[in-house]
Amino acid sequence: MKEEILVRILESELENFKNVEYGDIRYVNYSNAEYRAELGGADINGIYGQNGSGKTAMIEALDILQRIMGGKSISYEEYAGMFPESRLMKLSTVFFIACGEKKYKARYVLSLKKDAEERRIQIYSEEIVYWQRGVSWKKERNALFCNPFYDTQLILADTPAQVVSEDKGAAGKIRFFRSVQNLAVFCAQKNVSLFFNEIFYKPLKAEGQNEEEMAFSDVVKALSVFARMRFQVVKVNQLGANYSNAFIPVNVHAESENEILQGCIPLFMNGRGEFPEEIFTKLEHVVKAINVALKAIIPNLSIELIKTKEEKDKEGATVVQAEVYSNRDGNRFLTKYESEGIKRMVSLLNYLISLYNNPSICLAVDELDAGVFEYLLGELVGVLAEEAKGQLIFTSHNLRIMEKLDKKNIICSTINPKNRYISLKGIEKTNNRRDFYIRAVVLGGQKERLYDDTELQDIGYAFQKAGNPESNGVEIDFSPEFLELLNNG
């Protein structure tokens, strides 16, 4: 019988990334796992705050975490501008892990560095700290690796690469720590993790493991499976695909006895799209599941995926051409003409369905509320907060959702870059969370200020000054040549 693996994110600690000098978030089940080694109810976590206060930074950091634990490198082009020039970016994440009857708590600490000359994001160091549960959490074990081979001169000098542990007795019993030299060079060349890559997995799968090796391999393999198959991060750049009417990025998680489908499939909206036959077959099942939930949320609406042609490509593989339609009360039209909110719901629904039913699923979404009617969104999140088995981490500007959440589900970003995330204090059961938050924004009373209103009184003056070219020293060319250029784009 296949052993069930459950992983849950308990805490995220972030340093020196975008506009966050330091921030720490403890999610809903932190205390349950810390003190009772179990998970409680629904794990829904909403991050709220003013623009530019670190909400998206945390989602981007979770995306980096998912990629590295999934054995991937970090794109320099995509992320370089978010890293400080001379300091390390640090991300520390605490997990609860259940492998059958065995339970672990683990902290994975990443230190990343931007190398502008080589145009890459380096994994400067990585550490796994873990505890196994007995009557209580047993003593701490740790494995720290700093890769010396980002400096090519050290390769020529035959610098030793080693995994260091404070507990020498435990580290000495883990045999695959003793031969990481060649693997360290490979990881430096590929900018990937030492602990989370397939080459490292082979000795972890060896039979005859001792107790220390078994515990470490349980932790590493559980986190790797989680990142590759059950952890999805939806960043705000997916909205661009929706707005362009090119395709809907459908975030997919589907499990059967033989396989797991995880990732994002483009559902083309502008005329016909081509899919490999295998992907098209899976997408048909995904669309059916989406329609079941979609009809409950938006009556009389369904999505139709219609095969129009089937042919062989140059390699002999079958390719399916298909069109995507919306159907409202029997009236069919191309889905690209739907509202942005409908496209957003279609994009997220399959993964939300999996999150509702599967405790192993974690979904992190930036701007969950983008384009969605606030009452509908509040009802949807309310259902998830009461009944979902998995974990949802989201950012939002829509305060209606607060009315459907308990205070423990609400995280507030602050205007202090040295302490970016706090929980609201002083909320009573009878308080409306939305009203309480607005009062905290206006009147304060929390550990940190939630909103910077020092310039609000100057908005009118600033608008007036900006609209008067003489007062701001800006000369605008209204010549016929300029206007013709402007009109022609």
C-alpha positions as CSV (number, residue, x, y, z in Angstrom):
1,M,0.0,0.0,0.0
2,K,1.3,3.4,-1.0
3,E,2.3,5.6,2.0
4,E,0.3,8.8,2.3
5,I,2.3,12.0,2.5
6,L,0.9,15.3,3.9
7,V,2.9,18.5,3.9
8,R,1.6,21.9,5.3
9,I,3.3,25.2,5.3
10,L,3.3,26.6,8.9
11,E,5.5,29.7,8.7
12,S,7.3,32.0,6.2
13,E,10.1,34.3,7.3
14,L,11.5,36.7,4.6
15,E,14.5,39.0,4.6
16,N,15.8,41.5,2.0
17,F,13.4,40.8,-0.9
18,K,11.7,43.6,-2.9
19,N,10.3,46.0,-0.3
20,V,10.6,43.6,2.6
21,E,13.6,44.0,4.9
22,Y,12.1,41.6,7.3
23,G,8.7,39.9,7.6
24,D,7.3,36.8,9.4
25,I,4.0,35.1,8.8
26,R,2.7,32.2,10.9
27,Y,-0.2,30.5,9.2
28,V,-3.4,29.1,10.7
29,N,-2.1,25.7,11.8
30,Y,1.3,26.8,13.3
31,S,0.2,26.3,16.9
32,N,-1.7,23.1,16.2
33,A,1.4,21.5,14.7
34,E,3.9,23.0,17.2
35,Y,2.1,21.9,20.3
36,R,-0.1,19.0,19.3
37,A,1.6,17.7,16.1
38,E,-1.7,17.8,14.2
39,L,-3.6,20.0,11.9
40,G,-6.8,21.8,12.8
41,G,-9.6,23.1,10.6
42,A,-9.5,24.9,7.2
43,D,-6.1,26.6,6.5
44,I,-7.2,29.8,4.7
45,N,-4.8,32.7,5.0
46,G,-5.6,36.2,3.5
47,I,-2.9,38.9,3.3
48,Y,-4.3,42.4,3.3
49,G,-2.6,45.8,3.1
50,Q,-2.0,49.0,1.1
51,N,-0.3,48.9,-2.3
52,G,3.5,48.4,-2.0
53,S,3.4,46.9,1.5
54,G,4.9,43.5,0.8
55,K,1.9,41.3,-0.2
56,T,3.1,40.3,-3.6
57,A,6.6,39.9,-2.3
58,M,5.5,37.0,-0.1
59,I,3.8,35.3,-3.1
60,E,6.9,35.8,-5.2
61,A,9.0,34.3,-2.4
62,L,6.7,31.2,-2.2
63,D,7.1,30.9,-6.0
64,I,10.9,30.8,-5.6
65,L,10.5,28.2,-2.8
66,Q,8.3,26.0,-5.0
67,R,10.8,26.2,-7.9
68,I,13.9,25.4,-5.8
69,M,12.2,22.5,-3.9
70,G,11.0,21.3,-7.3
71,G,14.6,21.0,-8.5
72,K,14.5,24.1,-10.8
73,S,16.7,27.1,-11.1
74,I,15.5,30.7,-10.6
75,S,15.2,32.8,-13.7
76,Y,17.5,35.8,-13.6
77,E,15.5,37.8,-16.1
78,E,12.3,37.3,-14.0
79,Y,13.6,37.9,-10.5
80,A,16.9,39.9,-10.7
81,G,15.2,43.2,-10.1
82,M,13.7,41.9,-6.8
83,F,17.0,41.1,-5.2
84,P,19.2,43.6,-3.3
85,E,22.5,44.5,-4.9
86,S,24.9,43.5,-2.2
87,R,22.9,41.5,0.5
88,L,21.6,38.0,0.6
89,M,17.9,37.3,0.3
90,K,16.8,34.9,2.9
91,L,13.7,32.8,3.0
92,S,13.0,30.4,6.0
93,T,9.9,28.1,5.7
94,V,8.6,25.8,8.4
95,F,6.6,22.7,7.4
96,F,4.5,20.0,9.1
97,I,5.1,16.6,7.5
98,A,3.2,13.4,8.0
99,C,4.6,10.2,6.3
100,G,2.1,7.5,7.2
101,E,2.3,7.2,11.0
102,K,5.5,9.2,11.3
103,K,5.4,13.0,11.9
104,Y,8.1,15.6,11.3
105,K,8.5,19.3,11.6
106,A,11.1,20.8,9.3
107,R,12.6,24.3,8.5
108,Y,14.1,24.9,5.1
109,V,16.4,28.0,5.1
110,L,17.4,29.4,1.8
111,S,20.0,32.2,1.2
112,L,20.1,33.5,-2.3
113,K,22.4,35.9,-4.0
114,K,22.2,37.9,-7.3
115,D,25.3,37.5,-9.5
116,A,24.9,40.4,-12.0
117,E,28.1,39.6,-13.8
118,E,27.2,36.0,-14.5
119,R,23.5,36.9,-14.7
120,R,22.2,34.2,-12.4
121,I,20.5,33.7,-9.0
122,Q,22.8,31.6,-6.8
123,I,21.8,29.4,-4.0
124,Y,24.4,30.7,-1.6
125,S,23.4,28.3,1.2
126,E,20.6,26.0,2.2
127,E,19.8,24.3,5.4
128,I,17.3,21.7,6.5
129,V,16.5,21.6,10.2
130,Y,14.1,18.8,11.3
131,W,12.5,17.2,14.3
132,Q,10.7,13.8,14.6
133,R,7.6,13.5,16.8
134,G,7.6,11.1,19.7
135,V,5.9,11.9,22.9
136,S,7.0,15.4,22.0
137,W,9.3,16.8,19.3
138,K,12.6,15.0,19.6
139,K,15.9,16.9,19.5
140,E,16.8,19.0,16.6
141,R,18.8,17.7,13.6
142,N,20.2,19.9,10.9
143,A,22.1,19.7,7.6
144,L,23.7,22.9,6.3
145,F,25.3,23.2,2.8
146,C,27.2,26.3,1.5
147,N,28.2,25.7,-2.1
148,P,31.8,26.8,-2.7
149,F,31.8,26.3,-6.4
150,Y,30.0,29.5,-7.6
151,D,33.5,30.8,-7.6
152,T,35.2,28.9,-10.5
153,Q,38.6,29.4,-9.0
154,L,37.6,27.2,-6.1
155,I,36.8,24.3,-8.5
156,L,40.4,24.4,-9.7
157,A,41.7,24.6,-6.2
158,D,39.8,21.4,-5.4
159,T,38.0,23.0,-2.5
160,P,36.1,20.5,-0.4
161,A,32.3,20.6,-0.4
162,Q,30.6,19.3,2.7
163,V,27.3,19.1,4.5
164,V,27.8,20.4,8.0
165,S,25.7,19.4,11.0
166,E,25.9,20.7,14.6
167,D,25.0,17.2,15.7
168,K,28.1,15.3,14.6
169,G,26.8,11.9,15.7
170,A,23.7,12.2,13.6
171,A,25.5,13.6,10.6
172,G,28.1,10.9,10.7
173,K,25.4,8.3,10.4
174,I,24.0,9.8,7.2
175,R,26.2,8.2,4.6
176,F,25.2,10.3,1.5
177,F,26.6,13.4,3.2
178,R,30.1,12.1,2.6
179,S,30.3,12.3,-1.2
180,V,28.8,15.6,-2.4
181,Q,31.9,17.0,-4.1
182,N,30.9,16.3,-7.8
183,L,27.2,17.0,-7.1
184,A,28.1,20.4,-5.6
185,V,29.9,21.3,-8.8
186,F,26.9,20.2,-10.9
187,C,24.5,22.2,-8.7
188,A,26.7,25.3,-9.0
189,Q,26.7,25.0,-12.8
190,K,22.9,24.5,-13.0
191,N,22.0,26.9,-10.1
192,V,19.9,24.2,-8.4
193,S,19.5,22.9,-4.9
194,L,21.8,20.1,-3.6
195,F,19.1,18.6,-1.4
196,F,16.3,18.8,-4.0
197,N,17.4,17.2,-7.2
198,E,17.1,13.8,-8.7
199,I,20.8,12.9,-8.4
200,F,20.6,13.3,-4.7
201,Y,17.4,11.1,-4.5
202,K,19.2,7.9,-5.6
203,P,21.1,7.3,-2.4
204,L,18.1,8.3,-0.4
205,K,16.1,5.4,-1.9
206,A,18.8,2.8,-0.9
207,E,17.7,-0.1,1.2
208,G,19.2,-0.7,4.6
209,Q,19.0,2.8,5.8
210,N,19.7,3.5,9.5
211,E,17.3,5.6,11.6
212,E,19.0,8.9,10.9
213,E,19.1,8.3,7.2
214,M,15.4,7.3,7.1
215,A,14.3,10.4,9.0
216,F,16.3,12.7,6.7
217,S,15.1,11.0,3.5
218,D,11.5,11.1,4.7
219,V,11.7,14.9,5.1
220,V,13.5,15.6,1.8
221,K,11.4,13.3,-0.3
222,A,8.1,14.6,1.3
223,L,9.1,18.2,0.6
224,S,10.1,17.4,-3.0
225,V,6.9,15.5,-3.8
226,F,4.9,18.4,-2.2
227,A,6.7,21.0,-4.4
228,R,6.4,19.1,-7.6
229,M,2.9,17.7,-7.3
230,R,0.8,19.5,-4.7
231,F,2.0,23.1,-4.4
232,Q,0.9,25.7,-6.9
233,V,1.7,29.4,-7.0
234,V,-0.4,31.7,-9.1
235,K,1.3,35.0,-9.6
236,V,-0.3,38.2,-10.9
237,N,1.4,37.9,-14.3
238,Q,-1.3,35.3,-15.2
239,L,-3.8,38.2,-15.3
240,G,-1.9,39.5,-18.4
241,A,-2.8,36.3,-20.3
242,N,-6.5,36.8,-19.4
243,Y,-6.5,40.4,-20.4
244,S,-4.8,39.7,-23.7
245,N,-7.6,37.3,-24.7
246,A,-5.0,34.9,-25.9
247,F,-5.7,32.1,-23.5
248,I,-6.9,31.3,-20.0
249,P,-4.0,29.8,-17.9
250,V,-6.0,26.9,-16.2
251,N,-4.2,25.9,-13.0
252,V,-4.7,22.1,-12.8
253,H,-4.4,19.5,-10.2
254,A,-5.8,16.1,-10.9
255,E,-5.0,12.7,-9.3
256,S,-5.8,9.1,-10.4
257,E,-4.4,5.8,-9.2
258,N,-1.6,5.9,-11.8
259,E,-0.7,9.6,-12.2
260,I,-0.8,13.1,-11.0
261,L,-1.4,16.1,-13.4
262,Q,0.0,19.3,-11.9
263,G,0.7,22.6,-13.5
264,C,-0.9,25.2,-15.8
265,I,-2.5,24.4,-19.1
266,P,-3.3,27.2,-21.7
267,L,-6.9,27.1,-22.7
268,F,-6.9,29.1,-26.0
269,M,-9.7,31.6,-26.5
270,N,-8.9,33.3,-29.7
271,G,-10.0,31.0,-32.5
272,R,-8.5,27.5,-32.6
273,G,-5.8,26.1,-30.4
274,E,-3.6,23.0,-30.8
275,F,-3.0,20.5,-28.1
276,P,-1.1,17.2,-27.9
277,E,-3.8,14.5,-27.8
278,E,-2.8,13.4,-24.3
279,I,-3.1,17.0,-22.9
280,F,-6.4,17.5,-24.7
281,T,-7.9,14.3,-23.2
282,K,-6.9,15.5,-19.7
283,L,-8.1,19.0,-20.4
284,E,-11.6,17.6,-21.3
285,H,-11.8,16.0,-17.8
286,V,-10.6,19.3,-16.2
287,V,-13.2,21.3,-18.0
288,K,-16.0,18.9,-16.9
289,A,-15.0,19.3,-13.3
290,I,-14.8,23.1,-13.7
291,N,-18.3,23.2,-15.2
292,V,-19.8,21.3,-12.2
293,A,-18.5,24.0,-9.8
294,L,-19.0,26.9,-12.3
295,K,-22.8,26.2,-12.6
296,A,-23.1,26.4,-8.8
297,I,-21.3,29.8,-8.7
298,I,-22.7,31.3,-12.0
299,P,-26.0,29.6,-13.0
300,N,-26.6,28.7,-16.6
301,L,-22.9,29.1,-17.6
302,S,-20.7,26.4,-18.8
303,I,-17.4,26.1,-20.8
304,E,-17.3,24.0,-24.0
305,L,-14.1,22.5,-25.4
306,I,-14.9,21.3,-28.9
307,K,-12.6,19.2,-31.0
308,T,-12.5,20.5,-34.6
309,K,-9.7,18.6,-36.2
310,E,-7.2,15.9,-35.5
311,E,-3.9,15.3,-37.4
312,K,-0.3,14.1,-37.1
313,D,2.6,16.4,-36.6
314,K,6.1,16.1,-38.1
315,E,7.1,13.6,-35.4
316,G,4.0,11.5,-36.0
317,A,2.3,12.5,-32.7
318,T,-1.4,13.2,-32.8
319,V,-2.4,16.9,-32.4
320,V,-5.9,18.0,-31.7
321,Q,-7.3,21.4,-32.8
322,A,-10.1,22.7,-30.6
323,E,-12.2,25.8,-29.9
324,V,-13.3,27.1,-26.5
325,Y,-16.8,28.5,-26.1
326,S,-19.0,29.9,-23.3
327,N,-22.6,28.6,-23.2
328,R,-25.2,30.7,-21.4
329,D,-28.7,29.4,-21.6
330,G,-27.9,27.7,-24.9
331,N,-26.3,30.8,-26.4
332,R,-22.7,30.0,-27.5
333,F,-19.9,32.5,-28.0
334,L,-16.1,32.6,-27.8
335,T,-14.9,32.6,-24.2
336,K,-12.6,35.5,-25.0
337,Y,-15.6,37.8,-24.8
338,E,-16.3,36.8,-21.2
339,S,-15.6,39.2,-18.4
340,E,-12.2,39.2,-16.7
341,G,-13.8,37.9,-13.5
342,I,-15.3,34.8,-15.3
343,K,-11.9,34.1,-16.9
344,R,-10.3,34.4,-13.5
345,M,-12.7,31.9,-12.0
346,V,-12.2,29.4,-14.8
347,S,-8.4,29.8,-14.3
348,L,-8.5,28.9,-10.6
349,L,-11.5,26.6,-10.2
350,N,-9.9,23.3,-10.8
351,Y,-7.2,23.9,-8.3
352,L,-9.7,25.3,-5.7
353,I,-11.8,22.1,-6.2
354,S,-8.7,20.0,-5.4
355,L,-7.9,22.2,-2.4
356,Y,-11.4,21.8,-1.1
357,N,-11.2,18.0,-1.2
358,N,-7.5,17.2,-0.7
359,P,-5.6,18.0,2.6
360,S,-2.2,17.7,0.7
361,I,-2.9,20.7,-1.6
362,C,-1.5,24.2,-1.1
363,L,-2.4,27.0,-3.4
364,A,-0.9,30.5,-3.2
365,V,-2.6,33.2,-5.2
366,D,-1.7,36.9,-5.8
367,E,-4.8,39.2,-6.1
368,L,-7.4,36.5,-5.7
369,D,-10.1,39.2,-6.0
370,A,-9.0,40.5,-9.5
371,G,-12.1,41.1,-11.5
372,V,-14.4,39.0,-9.3
373,F,-17.7,40.4,-7.9
374,E,-17.0,41.0,-4.2
375,Y,-20.1,39.3,-2.8
376,L,-19.5,36.2,-4.9
377,L,-15.9,36.1,-3.8
378,G,-16.8,36.5,-0.2
379,E,-19.3,33.6,-0.4
380,L,-16.7,31.4,-2.2
381,V,-14.0,32.1,0.4
382,G,-16.5,31.6,3.2
383,V,-17.3,28.1,2.0
384,L,-13.5,27.3,1.7
385,A,-12.9,28.7,5.2
386,E,-15.5,26.4,6.7
387,E,-15.0,23.2,4.7
388,A,-11.7,23.1,2.6
389,K,-9.2,20.4,3.6
390,G,-6.2,22.0,2.0
391,Q,-4.3,25.2,2.4
392,L,-4.9,28.6,0.6
393,I,-2.7,31.6,0.9
394,F,-3.9,34.7,-1.0
395,T,-3.5,38.4,-1.3
396,S,-6.5,40.7,-1.8
397,H,-7.6,44.3,-1.7
398,N,-11.3,43.3,-1.4
399,L,-12.3,43.7,2.3
400,R,-15.6,41.8,1.8
401,I,-13.7,38.6,2.3
402,M,-12.7,39.6,5.8
403,E,-16.3,39.3,6.9
404,K,-16.2,35.6,6.0
405,L,-13.0,34.9,7.8
406,D,-12.0,34.4,11.5
407,K,-9.3,36.8,12.9
408,K,-6.8,34.0,12.8
409,N,-7.1,33.8,9.0
410,I,-6.3,37.5,8.5
411,I,-2.7,38.7,8.0
412,C,-2.0,42.4,7.6
413,S,1.0,44.0,5.8
414,T,2.3,47.1,7.4
415,I,4.2,50.3,6.3
416,N,7.2,49.2,8.3
417,P,9.7,47.4,6.0
418,K,11.5,46.0,9.0
419,N,8.2,44.3,10.3
420,R,6.0,43.7,7.3
421,Y,3.4,41.3,8.6
422,I,1.2,41.3,11.7
423,S,-2.0,39.8,13.0
424,L,-4.8,42.1,14.2
425,K,-5.1,42.4,17.9
426,G,-8.1,43.3,20.0
427,I,-10.8,41.8,17.7
428,E,-13.8,40.4,19.6
429,K,-16.1,37.7,18.3
430,T,-18.9,40.2,17.8
431,N,-16.7,42.6,15.8
432,N,-17.1,42.9,12.1
433,R,-13.6,42.2,10.8
434,R,-13.9,44.5,7.8
435,D,-15.0,47.4,10.0
436,F,-12.4,46.7,12.6
437,Y,-9.6,46.7,9.9
438,I,-10.8,50.0,8.5
439,R,-10.8,51.5,12.0
440,A,-7.2,50.2,12.5
441,V,-6.2,51.7,9.2
442,V,-7.6,55.1,10.2
443,L,-7.1,55.2,14.0
444,G,-4.2,52.8,14.5
445,G,-4.0,50.9,17.7
446,Q,-2.0,47.9,16.3
447,K,1.7,47.1,16.8
448,E,2.5,48.7,13.4
449,R,0.8,51.3,11.2
450,L,-1.2,49.7,8.4
451,Y,-1.5,52.7,6.1
452,D,0.5,55.8,5.3
453,D,-1.9,58.7,5.1
454,T,0.5,61.5,5.6
455,E,0.2,62.7,2.0
456,L,-3.6,62.2,1.5
457,Q,-4.4,65.8,2.3
458,D,-2.1,66.9,-0.5
459,I,-3.8,64.9,-3.2
460,G,-5.9,67.7,-4.5
461,Y,-3.0,70.1,-4.5
462,A,-0.8,67.6,-6.3
463,F,-3.5,67.0,-9.0
464,Q,-3.8,70.8,-9.5
465,K,-0.1,71.2,-9.8
466,A,0.3,68.3,-12.2
467,G,-2.4,69.8,-14.4
468,N,-0.7,73.2,-14.6
469,P,2.3,73.0,-16.9
470,E,3.6,76.4,-15.8
471,S,3.7,75.5,-12.1
472,N,5.6,72.3,-12.5
473,G,8.1,73.5,-15.1
474,V,6.9,71.0,-17.8
475,E,6.5,72.2,-21.4
476,I,4.1,70.2,-23.5
477,D,4.4,70.2,-27.3
478,F,0.9,70.6,-28.8
479,S,2.2,71.2,-32.4
480,P,0.3,69.5,-35.3
481,E,3.3,67.2,-35.9
482,F,3.2,66.0,-32.2
483,L,-0.6,65.5,-32.2
484,E,-0.4,63.5,-35.5
485,L,2.3,61.3,-34.0
486,L,0.2,60.8,-30.8
487,N,-2.9,59.9,-32.8
488,N,-1.0,57.4,-34.9
489,G,0.2,55.5,-31.8
